[in-house]
Structure formats: structure tokens, C-alpha cells
Amino acid sequence: MGIISRSNKPSGGTNWQDSDIVAGSGSGSSDINTDVNTAYNEFNGGIENVNIKATAGIVGTKLASGTLTDTQINASAGIDPTKINDRSANDAQQVTLSDPGDSDSNTLATNLAEEIEQLRHEIKKLSVGVSAKITDGLSSGLGANGKAAWFDGGVIGPSVIRNGSFLDAEAESTGPTAPYGWSVVDGGGGGPSTLTPVTLDVAEGKGHAIHMVDSNDVGRDGISQTLAGLKASSRYLVVARIKPITTTWKLTTTGAIGTFGNLNLSTASGGSLWETLAGIIETDSTPTDIVVNLIAGNAQSACHAALCSCYSIDGDFLDRTTNLVRHKKSNSTDIPTIISETEISVVVPAQGLLIRVDARIFGITSGPSGGALLSQLREDVDGGGFTTVDYDTKSGASGVTTVASVRHLYIRDTIPGSVYTYKLIITVTLNMGISTNGGGIGAGTTPVVMSVALGRS
């Protein structure tokens, strides 16, 4: 209705005077009725914004539930976030998740609570599939209660586990061969009775896994990997993705200390359902090497394992290197000169790196009297002395001129801060030799090229 205005009275003005007479249905009674009716009409559904005092302070309980919509809220309202309800009323609600689906079949959130649940679901996937639990980093977290954590700074950097997808495993007649970077855990009967690659859907790991079966000996079989050169007094998240086929399998460690000590995590018994085993460990001040084990929990246990990873969860993660390559070459045909000119040293700046050495000798020739050439790739670690890590030979038959080449390809794990040096030792007999023209390879061709690369597996 808006602002109420009083009509003029018989004596003039909008107020009644003592001399004004109200009788019958004259103008006096009409004015009185108008005033009263106007007041009644205002209170009976006619109150508008102008009728409400700016400092009225109307409390929320006087507003009908469910009547306030986004159209009543100004875009620049600046609502204090603390005035918005949480989605963590209790422990169960705090870990409630909702799958948003994918681009092919998605589930749209209809309110902020569902948006939060869907975000938690995606955070869980980014945290390699482990259940979420906030930790203070001291008395709670994976080391204490078996649940994962949201960390200040997050899980960063690459995994320090070698070959976490278990490529190249074999079950040979002479015993099982562990995947590259891993070792067989032998419970007393030669190791797992089955240790073979299997192909999975790419949703698990990198699409590869190994099938492991305990051999039913005295101890339990499996595979392990030793992590050397980790940071001292630092925490790491160890994760394994396992499908127990019969009975249980375990993720265990040795070498950790304190609240975040060694892991001894077990899957459910059988069921052929994928599970994530995850835990935080902490290195000591030395640091002692950490050994990660995937082992059977019972005799003749069988499983598929798709992934095993270990991540630094400290903010001062050391790795800043993705690839480093050093090259050297020699154009000399003088063997002692070649040895000195191709020597290369590298310092490993961070954990999780491999060294790959590739050395090639071109233009190896032999004359009519035959002969032999022996090439050795030698390695020195931190000045401890050179040892042969790879060798190759070439021979020339009597009466035949030959042209050949030698290649050394060598890959190894590293320890951060260590110095690795490589060189070639070449020995020849009779009239075998190395020439810059390579007996027809081409004038000016470099007879020896060696490169040392640091990178990821």
C-alpha cells in the first residue's frame, strides 16, 4: 500500500478538533471510517518496504522457511563464508564422497554439499585412491590409523620406486625372475611359484600387472625393492594397488622409524577386488635404506599387483631434474687418447634417477693376419675404483679384412650426491685397430662416442 496519508478533517487540517461533531453518516463519520480502514488495510497485506524502519532488525525466525531464493540476494552481497553450512557435521559426513562420473556419463551436483562430495571424490583419485583423513602430521595419519591424509604441500614429485608397473617379470624353469628393479622374496622354496605378467584394463596402473602365487614353503614369497639415497628424517607415502585372488597379500617395509614406522598392511582375504594399501613411513637421520615388500599373507596366496609407488610428502622435495645428458667423443686413432678423451663424470642431484651410458666404437678394422679387440666399459663410484660393468669383443679372421663396431649400453640405479665416472678400456692384438675412415665408413667419422644421461625410468 505504501505511505499512509490522512485526509483533511471538518475543522481543517489532518487532525480532529474538539469542536468537530461526528453525527449520523455525515462527513465526520466518513473520515473516521477512512482513517481506521486505511490502518487496517495497511496491516492486512498492505505493508511495503517503505513502511519498514531501516533499523527494524527483523529476525530470521519471522521469515517463512524456504521463501528466500537467489533472486532476493544481490550479486554483490558478499556473504561471509563462515555463514555457509559445512559438510562435516561428523566423521562419517566428513568422508562422504559422490562420484561425478565422466564426460561420457556425468552426474550433476544439485547443491553445494554434493559439489563438495564430488570434489572429495576427485581429490581421492589424485591421492592414488586412498581414503581421506586429515592428519596433524604427528600423532595421526597413515602411520597411526591406516588411513590416508591430505597433506600441507600435497604429494609431489615422481615416485622413487623403480618400475612400479612390474614390467618384464618372468617365471623361468630355473626359478622366477623379478621385474626390473625388484628382487624375489624367497620364503624357502625358491620364491613365488608364479610370477608372470598379465595385461589389465588401463584403469589399473599402466595397463600392466604381475600375477604372483606363493609357493607354499615355510616362509612367505613375493617381491621387494630397496630404496637407497632417500632424504634423512623425511616422510614418504608408500602405495600399492593389489587384487587378492586367494587369501591375503601384504605391503610391508623395513628401515622406517618413529610414529610413521614400518608398514604391515594387509588386503582382504580373496574376493578378486582391487584394493589400495597405503601408508606413511619416515626415514631416520642416517638415512637407513627403506625396503618395500609385496608378500603373500598365507600359503599359496595368489594376487594381481598393478602398481607400487613411493612419494616424498615433505615440502622440500629435492627433485628438480627431468633429464641431464653429457656427451664426449674422440677423433683419435690412438687408443690411450681415446680412453682419456671419453671419460665422463656426473653428480646425481636427486633421488629417483637412473644413469644410462651409451658408448659406441666405430671403424674397427683387421688386416690379413686377423686379430681381436676387447672393449670394456668401466665404472667408478665416489672414487672407490673402476670396475668393468660391460664388455664386447670383435675378431678378425686371418686373410680377411673386416670392418665392425662395438656398442656398450648400460643402465643403473643411483644414490643422490654420489659421483659416477665412466671410461673405456680398449685392448687389441695383432693388427686390429681403429681408423677415422672406418675402412670405408667415411672420412672424418668419429671413431668413439660416449654419452651419460640422467633421467627417469
GIZIZI-V392805 format. One record per residue. RES is the residue in three letters. OMEGA is omega as a letter, one per 30 degrees, with the letter a starting at -180 (999 if undefined). BURIAL is # if it has 24 or more other ideal C-beta (glycine too) atoms within 12 Angstrom, else .. Layout:
<<RES OMEGA BURIAL> <RES OMEGA BURIAL>>
This chain:
<<MET l .> <GLY a .> <ILE l .> <ILE l .> <SER l .> <ARG l .> <SER l .> <ASN a .> <LYS a .> <PRO a .> <SER a .> <GLY a .> <GLY a .> <THR l .> <ASN l .> <TRP l .> <GLN a .> <ASP a .> <SER a .> <ASP a .> <ILE l .> <VAL a .> <ALA l .> <GLY a .> <SER a .> <GLY a .> <SER l .> <GLY l .> <SER l .> <SER l .> <ASP l #> <ILE l .> <ASN l .> <THR a .> <ASP a #> <VAL a .> <ASN l .> <THR l .> <ALA l .> <TYR a .> <ASN l .> <GLU a .> <PHE a .> <ASN l .> <GLY a .> <GLY a .> <ILE l .> <GLU a .> <ASN a .> <VAL a .> <ASN a .> <ILE a .> <LYS a .> <ALA a .> <THR a .> <ALA l .> <GLY a .> <ILE a .> <VAL a .> <GLY a .> <THR l .> <LYS l .> <LEU a .> <ALA l .> <SER l .> <GLY a .> <THR a .> <LEU a .> <THR a .> <ASP l .> <THR l .> <GLN a .> <ILE a .> <ASN a .> <ALA a .> <SER a .> <ALA l .> <GLY a .> <ILE l .> <ASP a .> <PRO l .> <THR l .> <LYS l .> <ILE a .> <ASN a .> <ASP l .> <ARG a #> <SER a .> <ALA l .> <ASN a .> <ASP a .> <ALA a .> <GLN a .> <GLN a .> <VAL l #> <THR a #> <LEU l #> <SER a #> <ASP l .> <PRO a .> <GLY l .> <ASP a .> <SER l .> <ASP a .> <SER a .> <ASN l .> <THR a .> <LEU l .> <ALA a .> <THR l .> <ASN a .> <LEU l .> <ALA l .> <GLU l .> <GLU l .> <ILE l #> <GLU l #> <GLN l #> <LEU l .> <ARG l #> <HIS a #> <GLU l .> <ILE l #> <LYS l #> <LYS l .> <LEU l .> <SER l #> <VAL l #> <GLY a #> <VAL l #> <SER a #> <ALA l #> <LYS a #> <ILE a .> <THR l #> <ASP l .> <GLY a #> <LEU a .> <SER l .> <SER a .> <GLY a #> <LEU a #> <GLY a #> <ALA a .> <ASN l .> <GLY l .> <LYS a #> <ALA a #> <ALA l #> <TRP a #> <PHE l #> <ASP a .> <GLY l .> <GLY l .> <VAL a #> <ILE l .> <GLY a #> <PRO l #> <SER l #> <VAL l #> <ILE l #> <ARG l #> <ASN a #> <GLY l #> <SER l #> <PHE l #> <LEU l #> <ASP l .> <ALA l #> <GLU l #> <ALA a #> <GLU a .> <SER l .> <THR a .> <GLY a .> <PRO l #> <THR a #> <ALA l #> <PRO l #> <TYR a #> <GLY a #> <TRP l #> <SER l #> <VAL l #> <VAL a #> <ASP l #> <GLY l #> <GLY a .> <GLY l .> <GLY l #> <GLY a #> <PRO l #> <SER l #> <THR l #> <LEU a #> <THR l #> <PRO l #> <VAL l #> <THR a .> <LEU l .> <ASP a .> <VAL l .> <ALA l .> <GLU l #> <GLY l #> <LYS a .> <GLY a .> <HIS l #> <ALA l #> <ILE l #> <HIS a #> <MET l #> <VAL l #> <ASP a #> <SER l #> <ASN l #> <ASP a .> <VAL l .> <GLY a .> <ARG a #> <ASP l #> <GLY l #> <ILE l #> <SER l #> <GLN l #> <THR l #> <LEU l #> <ALA l #> <GLY l #> <LEU l #> <LYS l #> <ALA l #> <SER a .> <SER a #> <ARG l #> <TYR l #> <LEU l #> <VAL a #> <VAL l #> <ALA l #> <ARG a #> <ILE l #> <LYS l #> <PRO a #> <ILE l #> <THR a #> <THR a #> <THR l #> <TRP a #> <LYS l #> <LEU a #> <THR l #> <THR l #> <THR l #> <GLY a #> <ALA a #> <ILE l .> <GLY l .> <THR l .> <PHE a #> <GLY a #> <ASN a #> <LEU l #> <ASN a .> <LEU a #> <SER l #> <THR l #> <ALA a #> <SER l .> <GLY l .> <GLY l .> <SER l .> <LEU a .> <TRP l #> <GLU l #> <THR l #> <LEU a #> <ALA l #> <GLY l #> <ILE l #> <ILE l #> <GLU l #> <THR l #> <ASP a .> <SER a .> <THR f .> <PRO l #> <THR l #> <ASP l #> <ILE l #> <VAL l #> <VAL a #> <ASN l #> <LEU a #> <ILE l #> <ALA l #> <GLY a #> <ASN l #> <ALA l .> <GLN l #> <SER l #> <ALA l #> <CYS l #> <HIS l #> <ALA a #> <ALA a #> <LEU l #> <CYS a #> <SER l #> <CYS a #> <TYR l #> <SER l #> <ILE l #> <ASP a #> <GLY a .> <ASP a .> <PHE a #> <LEU a #> <ASP l #> <ARG a .> <THR l #> <THR l .> <ASN l .> <LEU a #> <VAL l .> <ARG a #> <HIS l .> <LYS l #> <LYS l #> <SER l #> <ASN a #> <SER l .> <THR l #> <ASP a .> <ILE l #> <PRO l .> <THR l .> <ILE a #> <ILE a #> <SER a .> <GLU a #> <THR l #> <GLU a #> <ILE l #> <SER l #> <VAL l #> <VAL a .> <VAL a #> <PRO a .> <ALA l #> <GLN l #> <GLY a #> <LEU l #> <LEU l #> <ILE l #> <ARG a #> <VAL l #> <ASP a #> <ALA a #> <ARG l #> <ILE a #> <PHE l #> <GLY l #> <ILE a #> <THR l #> <SER a #> <GLY a .> <PRO a .> <SER l .> <GLY l .> <GLY a #> <ALA l #> <LEU l #> <LEU l #> <SER l #> <GLN l #> <LEU a #> <ARG a #> <GLU l #> <ASP l .> <VAL l #> <ASP l .> <GLY a .> <GLY a .> <GLY a .> <PHE l .> <THR a .> <THR l .> <VAL l #> <ASP l #> <TYR l .> <ASP l #> <THR l .> <LYS a #> <SER l .> <GLY a #> <ALA l .> <SER l .> <GLY a .> <VAL l .> <THR a .> <THR l #> <VAL a #> <ALA l #> <SER l #> <VAL l #> <ARG l #> <HIS l #> <LEU a .> <TYR l #> <ILE l #> <ARG l #> <ASP a #> <THR l #> <ILE a #> <PRO l #> <GLY a .> <SER l #> <VAL l .> <TYR a #> <THR a #> <TYR l #> <LYS l #> <LEU l #> <ILE a #> <ILE l #> <THR l #> <VAL l #> <THR a .> <LEU a .> <ASN l .> <MET a #> <GLY l #> <ILE a #> <SER a #> <THR l #> <ASN l .> <GLY a #> <GLY l #> <GLY l .> <ILE l .> <GLY a .> <ALA l .> <GLY l .> <THR l #> <THR a #> <PRO a #> <VAL l #> <VAL l #> <MET l #> <SER l #> <VAL a #> <ALA l #> <LEU l #> <GLY a #> <ARG l #> <SER 999 #>>
